[in-house]
């Protein structure tokens, strides 16, 4: 089964974000990851608009798997959305 | 554990435990989060929450300077703060479910 596109919005300092990255790596998922705290001001605004569009709380981690949005490190939900 | 992280661990741990907020028993998680606090101290001049995006303005970030304004209600309701740095004794004993703590910070408070 083809893996849906995966995009992770994270913070480099956040423990839950680190666990999410570890899970995706362990599952050999190909994903796009943005550490928002490391973005410059202009890039950050554009990325925050993306996050807010799918998660009004603008909290992290926010992960978009295909058309599914998961907020927080929720291993079971992430695996299910990946079809694992 | 890095020396600066260990120093923070040994200073904050007993201090906050006396207030009823022990560290998460998972030392690896605590170590990672304390590193995050030190990164933010370096960036902004104050230990902004490692799991929330700060803007570098102390006034706008003051509710998320660790320990954040939301630790007490989060530990009360979920047994852990948003980051799972501080927990309740029961949480550490494993007698509470380890649910993901949702963001309690009001959307209206977000400075971005």
N, CA and C atoms of all chains as a GROMACS GRO file, in nm:
protein
  588
    1UNK      N    1   0.086  -0.119   0.000
    1UNK     CA    2   0.000   0.000   0.000
    1UNK      C    3   0.090   0.124   0.000
    2UNK      N    4   0.060   0.221  -0.089
    2UNK     CA    5   0.141   0.342  -0.094
    2UNK      C    6   0.125   0.421   0.034
    3UNK      N    7   0.238   0.478   0.082
    3UNK     CA    8   0.229   0.559   0.206
    3UNK      C    9   0.177   0.697   0.171
    4UNK      N   10   0.077   0.748   0.245
    4UNK     CA   11   0.025   0.883   0.220
    4UNK      C   12   0.134   0.986   0.251
    5UNK      N   13   0.123   1.105   0.193
    5UNK     CA   14   0.220   1.210   0.226
    5UNK      C   15   0.211   1.244   0.375
    6UNK      N   16   0.325   1.264   0.437
    6UNK     CA   17   0.329   1.292   0.581
    6UNK      C   18   0.406   1.422   0.605
    7UNK      N   19   0.345   1.515   0.679
    7UNK     CA   20   0.412   1.640   0.714
    7UNK      C   21   0.402   1.661   0.864
    8UNK      N   22   0.515   1.683   0.928
    8UNK     CA   23   0.520   1.701   1.073
    8UNK      C   24   0.565   1.843   1.106
    9UNK      N   25   0.480   1.912   1.182
    9UNK     CA   26   0.517   2.045   1.234
    9UNK      C   27   0.559   2.024   1.379
   10UNK      N   28   0.680   2.064   1.410
   10UNK     CA   29   0.736   2.029   1.541
   10UNK      C   30   0.816   2.146   1.599
   11UNK      N   31   0.864   2.124   1.722
   11UNK     CA   32   0.960   2.214   1.786
   11UNK      C   33   1.082   2.131   1.821
   12UNK      N   34   1.201   2.186   1.797
   12UNK     CA   35   1.323   2.107   1.820
   12UNK      C   36   1.344   2.076   1.968
   13UNK      N   37   1.281   2.154   2.054
   13UNK     CA   38   1.301   2.136   2.199
   13UNK      C   39   1.195   2.049   2.265
   14UNK      N   40   1.093   2.009   2.190
   14UNK     CA   41   0.976   1.942   2.248
   14UNK      C   42   0.992   1.790   2.255
   15UNK      N   43   0.968   1.734   2.374
   15UNK     CA   44   0.982   1.590   2.395
   15UNK      C   45   0.883   1.508   2.313
   16UNK      N   46   0.759   1.554   2.308
   16UNK     CA   47   0.657   1.480   2.232
   16UNK      C   48   0.690   1.482   2.083
   17UNK      N   49   0.748   1.592   2.038
   17UNK     CA   50   0.787   1.599   1.897
   17UNK      C   51   0.901   1.501   1.870
   18UNK      N   52   0.994   1.490   1.964
   18UNK     CA   53   1.106   1.395   1.947
   18UNK      C   54   1.052   1.252   1.940
   19UNK      N   55   0.956   1.221   2.028
   19UNK     CA   56   0.898   1.085   2.025
   19UNK      C   57   0.827   1.059   1.892
   20UNK      N   58   0.761   1.161   1.839
   20UNK     CA   59   0.691   1.146   1.711
   20UNK      C   60   0.792   1.119   1.599
   21UNK      N   61   0.901   1.193   1.600
   21UNK     CA   62   1.005   1.172   1.497
   21UNK      C   63   1.063   1.031   1.511
   22UNK      N   64   1.087   0.988   1.636
   22UNK     CA   65   1.144   0.854   1.658
   22UNK      C   66   1.050   0.747   1.603
   23UNK      N   67   0.920   0.765   1.628
   23UNK     CA   68   0.821   0.667   1.581
   23UNK      C   69   0.822   0.661   1.428
   24UNK      N   70   0.820   0.776   1.365
   24UNK     CA   71   0.820   0.779   1.217
   24UNK      C   72   0.947   0.716   1.162
   25UNK      N   73   1.058   0.745   1.227
   25UNK     CA   74   1.186   0.687   1.180
   25UNK      C   75   1.186   0.535   1.197
   26UNK      N   76   1.138   0.489   1.314
   26UNK     CA   77   1.133   0.344   1.340
   26UNK      C   78   1.044   0.272   1.239
   27UNK      N   79   0.941   0.343   1.193
   27UNK     CA   80   0.847   0.282   1.097
   27UNK      C   81   0.892   0.308   0.953
   28UNK      N   82   1.013   0.364   0.937
   28UNK     CA   83   1.068   0.393   0.803
   28UNK      C   84   0.973   0.478   0.718
   29UNK      N   85   0.909   0.573   0.784
   29UNK     CA   86   0.816   0.661   0.712
   29UNK      C   87   0.897   0.774   0.647
   30UNK      N   88   0.862   0.806   0.523
   30UNK     CA   89   0.922   0.922   0.458
   30UNK      C   90   0.835   1.041   0.495
   31UNK      N   91   0.891   1.143   0.555
   31UNK     CA   92   0.809   1.256   0.597
   31UNK      C   93   0.885   1.388   0.584
   32UNK      N   94   0.806   1.493   0.576
   32UNK     CA   95   0.859   1.628   0.571
   32UNK      C   96   0.843   1.685   0.712
   33UNK      N   97   0.951   1.737   0.768
   33UNK     CA   98   0.943   1.787   0.907
   33UNK      C   99   0.991   1.931   0.912
   34UNK      N  100   0.915   2.014   0.981
   34UNK     CA  101   0.957   2.154   1.000
   34UNK      C  102   0.965   2.182   1.150
   35UNK      N  103   1.084   2.215   1.198
   35UNK     CA  104   1.102   2.262   1.337
   35UNK      C  105   1.074   2.412   1.334
   36UNK      N  106   0.955   2.448   1.378
   36UNK     CA  107   0.907   2.586   1.361
   36UNK      C  108   0.990   2.685   1.444
   37UNK      N  109   1.044   2.635   1.556
   37UNK     CA  110   1.123   2.726   1.640
   37UNK      C  111   1.256   2.762   1.574
   38UNK      N  112   1.291   2.689   1.469
   38UNK     CA  113   1.417   2.718   1.400
   38UNK      C  114   1.396   2.797   1.270
   39UNK      N  115   1.271   2.828   1.238
   39UNK     CA  116   1.242   2.906   1.118
   39UNK      C  117   1.273   3.054   1.141
   40UNK      N  118   1.314   3.124   1.035
   40UNK     CA  119   1.331   3.270   1.052
   40UNK      C  120   1.191   3.334   1.052
   41UNK      N  121   1.185   3.460   1.086
   41UNK     CA  122   1.056   3.527   1.111
   41UNK      C  123   0.959   3.512   0.994
   42UNK      N  124   1.008   3.537   0.873
   42UNK     CA  125   0.920   3.534   0.756
   42UNK      C  126   0.866   3.392   0.731
   43UNK      N  127   0.960   3.297   0.733
   43UNK     CA  128   0.921   3.157   0.709
   43UNK      C  129   0.825   3.112   0.820
   44UNK      N  130   0.853   3.155   0.944
   44UNK     CA  131   0.771   3.111   1.057
   44UNK      C  132   0.626   3.152   1.038
   45UNK      N  133   0.604   3.273   0.991
   45UNK     CA  134   0.466   3.322   0.974
   45UNK      C  135   0.391   3.236   0.873
   46UNK      N  136   0.459   3.203   0.763
   46UNK     CA  137   0.394   3.122   0.658
   46UNK      C  138   0.363   2.982   0.712
   47UNK      N  139   0.457   2.927   0.788
   47UNK     CA  140   0.437   2.791   0.841
   47UNK      C  141   0.326   2.792   0.946
   48UNK      N  142   0.323   2.896   1.030
   48UNK     CA  143   0.218   2.903   1.133
   48UNK      C  144   0.079   2.913   1.069
   49UNK      N  145   0.072   2.981   0.956
   49UNK     CA  146  -0.057   2.988   0.885
   49UNK      C  147  -0.099   2.847   0.840
   50UNK      N  148  -0.001   2.768   0.795
   50UNK     CA  149  -0.030   2.630   0.755
   50UNK      C  150  -0.081   2.549   0.875
   51UNK      N  151  -0.009   2.565   0.989
   51UNK     CA  152  -0.048   2.487   1.108
   51UNK      C  153  -0.187   2.527   1.155
   52UNK      N  154  -0.210   2.659   1.162
   52UNK     CA  155  -0.337   2.710   1.213
   52UNK      C  156  -0.454   2.660   1.127
   53UNK      N  157  -0.428   2.641   0.997
   53UNK     CA  158  -0.535   2.597   0.905
   53UNK      C  159  -0.584   2.457   0.944
   54UNK      N  160  -0.496   2.377   1.002
   54UNK     CA  161  -0.537   2.239   1.038
   54UNK      C  162  -0.548   2.221   1.189
   55UNK      N  163  -0.490   2.314   1.266
   55UNK     CA  164  -0.493   2.303   1.413
   55UNK      C  165  -0.497   2.444   1.471
   56UNK      N  166  -0.620   2.496   1.495
   56UNK     CA  167  -0.636   2.634   1.543
   56UNK      C  168  -0.554   2.665   1.668
   57UNK      N  169  -0.526   2.563   1.749
   57UNK     CA  170  -0.447   2.586   1.871
   57UNK      C  171  -0.299   2.612   1.842
   58UNK      N  172  -0.262   2.582   1.717
   58UNK     CA  173  -0.122   2.603   1.679
   58UNK      C  174  -0.026   2.534   1.777
   59UNK      N  175  -0.062   2.415   1.820
   59UNK     CA  176   0.021   2.343   1.917
   59UNK      C  177   0.104   2.238   1.842
   60UNK      N  178   0.202   2.181   1.918
   60UNK     CA  179   0.295   2.089   1.853
   60UNK      C  180   0.311   1.962   1.936
   61UNK      N  181   0.339   1.844   1.879
   61UNK     CA  182   0.345   1.824   1.736
   61UNK      C  183   0.207   1.826   1.670
   62UNK      N  184   0.206   1.875   1.547
   62UNK     CA  185   0.090   1.862   1.461
   62UNK      C  186   0.138   1.782   1.341
   63UNK      N  187   0.070   1.670   1.315
   63UNK     CA  188   0.115   1.586   1.204
   63UNK      C  189  -0.001   1.564   1.107
   64UNK      N  190   0.027   1.584   0.979
   64UNK     CA  191  -0.074   1.566   0.874
   64UNK      C  192  -0.035   1.443   0.794
   65UNK      N  193  -0.121   1.344   0.795
   65UNK     CA  194  -0.096   1.217   0.724
   65UNK      C  195  -0.208   1.204   0.621
   66UNK      N  196  -0.174   1.224   0.495
   66UNK     CA  197  -0.279   1.230   0.393
   66UNK      C  198  -0.372   1.345   0.426
   67UNK      N  199  -0.499   1.314   0.445
   67UNK     CA  200  -0.592   1.422   0.480
   67UNK      C  201  -0.626   1.419   0.630
   68UNK      N  202  -0.554   1.336   0.707
   68UNK     CA  203  -0.582   1.322   0.852
   68UNK      C  204  -0.484   1.409   0.932
   69UNK      N  205  -0.539   1.479   1.033
   69UNK     CA  206  -0.455   1.565   1.119
   69UNK      C  207  -0.454   1.505   1.259
   70UNK      N  208  -0.335   1.488   1.315
   70UNK     CA  209  -0.324   1.435   1.451
   70UNK      C  210  -0.242   1.536   1.532
   71UNK      N  211  -0.298   1.579   1.645
   71UNK     CA  212  -0.232   1.678   1.730
   71UNK      C  213  -0.184   1.609   1.856
   72UNK      N  214  -0.056   1.617   1.884
   72UNK     CA  215   0.001   1.550   2.000
   72UNK      C  216   0.064   1.417   1.961
   73UNK      N  217   0.145   1.362   2.051
   73UNK     CA  218   0.210   1.233   2.022
   73UNK      C  219   0.112   1.121   2.056
   74UNK      N  220   0.041   1.074   1.959
   74UNK     CA  221  -0.060   0.968   1.976
   74UNK      C  222  -0.022   0.849   1.886
   75UNK      N  223   0.055   0.759   1.944
   75UNK     CA  224   0.117   0.650   1.866
   75UNK      C  225   0.014   0.567   1.790
   76UNK      N  226  -0.092   0.525   1.858
   76UNK     CA  227  -0.190   0.437   1.794
   76UNK      C  228  -0.256   0.507   1.675
   77UNK      N  229  -0.296   0.633   1.696
   77UNK     CA  230  -0.364   0.708   1.589
   77UNK      C  231  -0.270   0.729   1.470
   78UNK      N  232  -0.143   0.758   1.500
   78UNK     CA  233  -0.045   0.781   1.393
   78UNK      C  234  -0.026   0.653   1.311
   79UNK      N  235  -0.010   0.542   1.381
   79UNK     CA  236   0.010   0.413   1.311
   79UNK      C  237  -0.113   0.379   1.227
   80UNK      N  238  -0.231   0.403   1.282
   80UNK     CA  239  -0.354   0.372   1.207
   80UNK      C  240  -0.363   0.458   1.082
   81UNK      N  241  -0.332   0.584   1.094
   81UNK     CA  242  -0.339   0.675   0.978
   81UNK      C  243  -0.236   0.637   0.871
   82UNK      N  244  -0.128   0.574   0.916
   82UNK     CA  245  -0.025   0.530   0.822
   82UNK      C  246  -0.057   0.394   0.762
   83UNK      N  247  -0.163   0.332   0.818
   83UNK     CA  248  -0.198   0.198   0.770
   83UNK      C  249  -0.103   0.092   0.823
   84UNK      N  250  -0.050   0.115   0.941
   84UNK     CA  251   0.047   0.017   0.997
   84UNK      C  252  -0.019  -0.070   1.104
   85UNK      N  253   2.456   1.266   3.134
   85UNK     CA  254   2.385   1.395   3.141
   85UNK      C  255   2.487   1.508   3.144
   86UNK      N  256   2.464   1.610   3.060
   86UNK     CA  257   2.557   1.725   3.056
   86UNK      C  258   2.563   1.791   3.192
   87UNK      N  259   2.673   1.858   3.222
   87UNK     CA  260   2.689   1.920   3.356
   87UNK      C  261   2.583   2.026   3.383
   88UNK      N  262   2.556   2.110   3.281
   88UNK     CA  263   2.458   2.217   3.305
   88UNK      C  264   2.317   2.159   3.324
   89UNK      N  265   2.290   2.047   3.254
   89UNK     CA  266   2.158   1.984   3.268
   89UNK      C  267   2.149   1.919   3.406
   90UNK      N  268   2.259   1.853   3.446
   90UNK     CA  269   2.260   1.789   3.579
   90UNK      C  270   2.242   1.894   3.690
   91UNK      N  271   2.308   2.007   3.674
   91UNK     CA  272   2.296   2.113   3.776
   91UNK      C  273   2.151   2.160   3.785
   92UNK      N  274   2.087   2.175   3.670
   92UNK     CA  275   1.946   2.218   3.668
   92UNK      C  276   1.858   2.109   3.728
   93UNK      N  277   1.888   1.986   3.693
   93UNK     CA  278   1.813   1.869   3.744
   93UNK      C  279   1.820   1.866   3.897
   94UNK      N  280   1.940   1.885   3.950
   94UNK     CA  281   1.960   1.874   4.095
   94UNK      C  282   1.907   1.996   4.169
   95UNK      N  283   1.898   2.110   4.101
   95UNK     CA  284   1.845   2.231   4.166
   95UNK      C  285   1.691   2.232   4.163
   96UNK      N  286   1.637   2.206   4.043
   96UNK     CA  287   1.491   2.218   4.025
   96UNK      C  288   1.415   2.102   4.089
   97UNK      N  289   1.472   1.979   4.076
   97UNK     CA  290   1.401   1.858   4.121
   97UNK      C  291   1.349   1.868   4.264
   98UNK      N  292   1.440   1.884   4.362
   98UNK     CA  293   1.395   1.890   4.502
   98UNK      C  294   1.304   2.009   4.529
   99UNK      N  295   1.337   2.121   4.466
   99UNK     CA  296   1.260   2.245   4.486
   99UNK      C  297   1.114   2.227   4.445
  100UNK      N  298   1.093   2.170   4.326
  100UNK     CA  299   0.957   2.155   4.273
  100UNK      C  300   0.885   2.037   4.339
  101UNK      N  301   0.962   1.936   4.379
  101UNK     CA  302   0.898   1.821   4.445
  101UNK      C  303   0.835   1.866   4.576
  102UNK      N  304   0.905   1.956   4.646
  102UNK     CA  305   0.850   2.009   4.773
  102UNK      C  306   0.716   2.078   4.749
  103UNK      N  307   0.699   2.133   4.628
  103UNK     CA  308   0.574   2.203   4.596
  103UNK      C  309   0.467   2.104   4.547
  104UNK      N  310   0.504   1.976   4.544
  104UNK     CA  311   0.405   1.877   4.503
  104UNK      C  312   0.414   1.838   4.358
  105UNK      N  313   0.524   1.881   4.292
  105UNK     CA  314   0.539   1.852   4.148
  105UNK      C  315   0.672   1.782   4.121
  106UNK      N  316   0.679   1.651   4.147
  106UNK     CA  317   0.802   1.580   4.117
  106UNK      C  318   0.828   1.574   3.967
  107UNK      N  319   0.954   1.552   3.934
  107UNK     CA  320   0.988   1.528   3.793
  107UNK      C  321   0.928   1.394   3.749
  108UNK      N  322   0.904   1.383   3.620
  108UNK     CA  323   0.872   1.255   3.557
  108UNK      C  324   0.983   1.156   3.593
  109UNK      N  325   0.944   1.035   3.629
  109UNK     CA  326   1.044   0.936   3.672
  109UNK      C  327   1.132   0.891   3.555
  110UNK      N  328   1.086   0.918   3.432
  110UNK     CA  329   1.166   0.880   3.313
  110UNK      C  330   1.276   0.985   3.294
  111UNK      N  331   1.395   0.954   3.342
  111UNK     CA  332   1.504   1.052   3.346
  111UNK      C  333   1.540   1.100   3.204
  112UNK      N  334   1.528   1.010   3.107
  112UNK     CA  335   1.563   1.046   2.969
  112UNK      C  336   1.470   1.158   2.918
  113UNK      N  337   1.342   1.144   2.949
  113UNK     CA  338   1.245   1.248   2.910
  113UNK      C  339   1.278   1.380   2.979
  114UNK      N  340   1.309   1.372   3.109
  114UNK     CA  341   1.340   1.494   3.186
  114UNK      C  342   1.466   1.558   3.132
  115UNK      N  343   1.567   1.477   3.105
  115UNK     CA  344   1.694   1.529   3.053
  115UNK      C  345   1.672   1.605   2.922
  116UNK      N  346   1.592   1.547   2.833
  116UNK     CA  347   1.565   1.609   2.703
  116UNK      C  348   1.491   1.741   2.720
  117UNK      N  349   1.395   1.742   2.813
  117UNK     CA  350   1.317   1.864   2.834
  117UNK      C  351   1.399   1.973   2.903
  118UNK      N  352   1.487   1.934   2.996
  118UNK     CA  353   1.573   2.033   3.062
  118UNK      C  354   1.670   2.092   2.959
  119UNK      N  355   1.716   2.008   2.866
  119UNK     CA  356   1.800   2.061   2.758
  119UNK      C  357   1.722   2.166   2.678
  120UNK      N  358   1.596   2.135   2.654
  120UNK     CA  359   1.510   2.230   2.580
  120UNK      C  360   1.493   2.360   2.656
  121UNK      N  361   1.478   2.351   2.787
  121UNK     CA  362   1.466   2.473   2.869
  121UNK      C  363   1.594   2.556   2.860
  122UNK      N  364   1.709   2.490   2.862
  122UNK     CA  365   1.836   2.564   2.854
  122UNK      C  366   1.855   2.626   2.716
  123UNK      N  367   1.808   2.557   2.611
  123UNK     CA  368   1.813   2.615   2.475
  123UNK      C  369   1.730   2.744   2.474
  124UNK      N  370   1.611   2.737   2.531
  124UNK     CA  371   1.523   2.855   2.530
  124UNK      C  372   1.578   2.966   2.620
  125UNK      N  373   1.643   2.927   2.730
  125UNK     CA  374   1.706   3.030   2.816
  125UNK      C  375   1.812   3.105   2.734
  126UNK      N  376   1.888   3.028   2.656
  126UNK     CA  377   1.992   3.086   2.570
  126UNK      C  378   1.929   3.176   2.462
  127UNK      N  379   1.822   3.131   2.403
  127UNK     CA  380   1.756   3.205   2.293
  127UNK      C  381   1.689   3.332   2.343
  128UNK      N  382   1.612   3.319   2.451
  128UNK     CA  383   1.520   3.427   2.489
  128UNK      C  384   1.557   3.495   2.620
  129UNK      N  385   1.644   3.430   2.699
  129UNK     CA  386   1.679   3.487   2.828
  129UNK      C  387   1.593   3.436   2.941
  130UNK      N  388   1.502   3.347   2.908
  130UNK     CA  389   1.416   3.286   3.011
  130UNK      C  390   1.377   3.145   2.964
  131UNK      N  391   1.343   3.061   3.062
  131UNK     CA  392   1.318   2.921   3.028
  131UNK      C  393   1.173   2.903   2.982
  132UNK      N  394   1.154   2.934   2.858
  132UNK     CA  395   1.022   2.918   2.800
  132UNK      C  396   0.995   2.769   2.776
  133UNK      N  397   0.868   2.734   2.788
  133UNK     CA  398   0.825   2.594   2.776
  133UNK      C  399   0.883   2.528   2.650
  134UNK      N  400   0.949   2.412   2.665
  134UNK     CA  401   1.010   2.348   2.548
  134UNK      C  402   0.910   2.293   2.448
  135UNK      N  403   0.784   2.279   2.491
  135UNK     CA  404   0.683   2.220   2.402
  135UNK      C  405   0.587   2.324   2.346
  136UNK      N  406   0.620   2.451   2.367
  136UNK     CA  407   0.538   2.558   2.310
  136UNK      C  408   0.627   2.657   2.237
  137UNK      N  409   0.572   2.720   2.135
  137UNK     CA  410   0.650   2.814   2.056
  137UNK      C  411   0.650   2.950   2.125
  138UNK      N  412   0.768   2.996   2.163
  138UNK     CA  413   0.781   3.129   2.226
  138UNK      C  414   0.803   3.232   2.116
  139UNK      N  415   0.781   3.360   2.151
  139UNK     CA  416   0.805   3.466   2.052
  139UNK      C  417   0.922   3.555   2.094
  140UNK      N  418   0.975   3.530   2.214
  140UNK     CA  419   1.092   3.606   2.256
  140UNK      C  420   1.060   3.739   2.321
  141UNK      N  421   0.930   3.757   2.353
  141UNK     CA  422   0.889   3.878   2.425
  141UNK      C  423   0.839   3.830   2.561
  142UNK      N  424   0.914   3.863   2.669
  142UNK     CA  425   0.886   3.806   2.800
  142UNK      C  426   0.740   3.829   2.841
  143UNK      N  427   0.687   3.949   2.808
  143UNK     CA  428   0.549   3.980   2.847
  143UNK      C  429   0.450   3.886   2.777
  144UNK      N  430   0.473   3.864   2.647
  144UNK     CA  431   0.381   3.779   2.570
  144UNK      C  432   0.401   3.631   2.603
  145UNK      N  433   0.520   3.597   2.648
  145UNK     CA  434   0.552   3.455   2.678
  145UNK      C  435   0.538   3.422   2.826
  146UNK      N  436   0.500   3.517   2.908
  146UNK     CA  437   0.511   3.495   3.054
  146UNK      C  438   0.425   3.378   3.103
  147UNK      N  439   0.315   3.347   3.036
  147UNK     CA  440   0.229   3.236   3.083
  147UNK      C  441   0.292   3.100   3.050
  148UNK      N  442   0.391   3.098   2.961
  148UNK     CA  443   0.453   2.968   2.926
  148UNK      C  444   0.598   2.960   2.974
  149UNK      N  445   0.638   3.050   3.062
  149UNK     CA  446   0.771   3.038   3.124
  149UNK      C  447   0.760   2.928   3.230
  150UNK      N  448   0.851   2.831   3.222
  150UNK     CA  449   0.841   2.712   3.305
  150UNK      C  450   0.875   2.742   3.451
  151UNK      N  451   0.797   2.694   3.551
  151UNK     CA  452   0.673   2.620   3.536
  151UNK      C  453   0.560   2.711   3.487
  152UNK      N  454   0.491   2.664   3.385
  152UNK     CA  455   0.392   2.749   3.317
  152UNK      C  456   0.265   2.766   3.402
  153UNK      N  457   0.184   2.860   3.358
  153UNK     CA  458   0.059   2.888   3.430
  153UNK      C  459  -0.036   2.768   3.424
  154UNK      N  460  -0.009   2.674   3.333
  154UNK     CA  461  -0.106   2.566   3.309
  154UNK      C  462  -0.066   2.436   3.379
  155UNK      N  463   0.052   2.438   3.447
  155UNK     CA  464   0.098   2.315   3.512
  155UNK      C  465  -0.002   2.268   3.618
  156UNK      N  466  -0.044   2.357   3.704
  156UNK     CA  467  -0.131   2.316   3.815
  156UNK      C  468  -0.260   2.251   3.764
  157UNK      N  469  -0.337   2.316   3.677
  157UNK     CA  470  -0.461   2.252   3.631
  157UNK      C  471  -0.434   2.125   3.549
  158UNK      N  472  -0.323   2.124   3.472
  158UNK     CA  473  -0.294   2.003   3.393
  158UNK      C  474  -0.259   1.884   3.482
  159UNK      N  475  -0.174   1.908   3.583
  159UNK     CA  476  -0.137   1.798   3.672
  159UNK      C  477  -0.259   1.754   3.751
  160UNK      N  478  -0.341   1.847   3.788
  160UNK     CA  479  -0.466   1.817   3.861
  160UNK      C  480  -0.555   1.726   3.776
  161UNK      N  481  -0.570   1.761   3.647
  161UNK     CA  482  -0.665   1.688   3.562
  161UNK      C  483  -0.604   1.562   3.499
  162UNK      N  484  -0.478   1.572   3.455
  162UNK     CA  485  -0.419   1.461   3.379
  162UNK      C  486  -0.305   1.390   3.451
  163UNK      N  487  -0.258   1.451   3.560
  163UNK     CA  488  -0.146   1.390   3.632
  163UNK      C  489  -0.011   1.428   3.576
  164UNK      N  490  -0.012   1.512   3.472
  164UNK     CA  491   0.114   1.555   3.412
  164UNK      C  492   0.096   1.694   3.353
  165UNK      N  493   0.207   1.770   3.346
  165UNK     CA  494   0.200   1.897   3.276
  165UNK      C  495   0.207   1.868   3.126
  166UNK      N  496   0.188   1.973   3.047
  166UNK     CA  497   0.177   1.959   2.902
  166UNK      C  498   0.295   1.885   2.841
  167UNK      N  499   0.416   1.910   2.900
  167UNK     CA  500   0.538   1.847   2.847
  167UNK      C  501   0.565   1.710   2.908
  168UNK      N  502   0.497   1.683   3.022
  168UNK     CA  503   0.527   1.563   3.102
  168UNK      C  504   0.664   1.576   3.171
  169UNK      N  505   0.704   1.701   3.197
  169UNK     CA  506   0.824   1.723   3.278
  169UNK      C  507   0.789   1.707   3.425
  170UNK      N  508   0.679   1.775   3.464
  170UNK     CA  509   0.631   1.763   3.601
  170UNK      C  510   0.506   1.676   3.605
  171UNK      N  511   0.500   1.592   3.706
  171UNK     CA  512   0.387   1.498   3.714
  171UNK      C  513   0.336   1.492   3.858
  172UNK      N  514   0.231   1.416   3.879
  172UNK     CA  515   0.183   1.392   4.016
  172UNK      C  516   0.251   1.264   4.065
  173UNK      N  517   0.263   1.246   4.198
  173UNK     CA  518   0.319   1.120   4.249
  173UNK      C  519   0.244   0.998   4.194
  174UNK      N  520   0.113   1.010   4.183
  174UNK     CA  521   0.033   0.897   4.133
  174UNK      C  522   0.071   0.863   3.990
  175UNK      N  523   0.095   0.967   3.911
  175UNK     CA  524   0.135   0.944   3.771
  175UNK      C  525   0.265   0.863   3.766
  176UNK      N  526   0.359   0.902   3.851
  176UNK     CA  527   0.488   0.830   3.853
  176UNK      C  528   0.471   0.686   3.902
  177UNK      N  529   0.373   0.667   3.992
  177UNK     CA  530   0.351   0.530   4.044
  177UNK      C  531   0.280   0.443   3.941
  178UNK      N  532   0.232   0.507   3.833
  178UNK     CA  533   0.169   0.429   3.726
  178UNK      C  534   0.023   0.402   3.750
  179UNK      N  535  -0.036   0.475   3.849
  179UNK     CA  536  -0.177   0.446   3.877
  179UNK      C  537  -0.271   0.539   3.801
  180UNK      N  538  -0.216   0.616   3.708
  180UNK     CA  539  -0.302   0.704   3.626
  180UNK      C  540  -0.280   0.669   3.479
  181UNK      N  541  -0.386   0.686   3.395
  181UNK     CA  542  -0.367   0.665   3.252
  181UNK      C  543  -0.272   0.774   3.199
  182UNK      N  544  -0.190   0.739   3.101
  182UNK     CA  545  -0.094   0.837   3.048
  182UNK      C  546  -0.148   0.898   2.920
  183UNK      N  547  -0.255   0.974   2.935
  183UNK     CA  548  -0.315   1.036   2.817
  183UNK      C  549  -0.230   1.153   2.769
  184UNK      N  550  -0.243   1.185   2.639
  184UNK     CA  551  -0.180   1.306   2.586
  184UNK      C  552  -0.249   1.426   2.649
  185UNK      N  553  -0.171   1.517   2.705
  185UNK     CA  554  -0.230   1.636   2.767
  185UNK      C  555  -0.256   1.738   2.657
  186UNK      N  556  -0.383   1.775   2.638
  186UNK     CA  557  -0.414   1.872   2.532
  186UNK      C  558  -0.367   2.012   2.571
  187UNK      N  559  -0.350   2.098   2.472
  187UNK     CA  560  -0.305   2.235   2.497
  187UNK      C  561  -0.414   2.313   2.568
  188UNK      N  562  -0.382   2.365   2.688
  188UNK     CA  563  -0.480   2.439   2.767
  188UNK      C  564  -0.470   2.589   2.740
  189UNK      N  565  -0.357   2.632   2.681
  189UNK     CA  566  -0.337   2.774   2.658
  189UNK      C  567  -0.445   2.827   2.564
  190UNK      N  568  -0.516   2.930   2.607
  190UNK     CA  569  -0.627   2.981   2.523
  190UNK      C  570  -0.576   3.033   2.389
  191UNK      N  571  -0.649   3.006   2.283
  191UNK     CA  572  -0.610   3.052   2.149
  191UNK      C  573  -0.590   3.204   2.151
  192UNK      N  574  -0.671   3.272   2.228
  192UNK     CA  575  -0.660   3.418   2.235
  192UNK      C  576  -0.528   3.465   2.294
  193UNK      N  577  -0.457   3.374   2.363
  193UNK     CA  578  -0.330   3.411   2.427
  193UNK      C  579  -0.212   3.397   2.329
  194UNK      N  580  -0.239   3.330   2.217
  194UNK     CA  581  -0.127   3.304   2.126
  194UNK      C  582  -0.082   3.436   2.063
  195UNK      N  583   0.043   3.473   2.079
  195UNK     CA  584   0.092   3.599   2.022
  195UNK      C  585   0.133   3.586   1.875
  196UNK      N  586   0.084   3.482   1.811
  196UNK     CA  587   0.118   3.470   1.668
  196UNK      C  588  -0.006   3.417   1.596
   0.00000   0.00000   0.00000
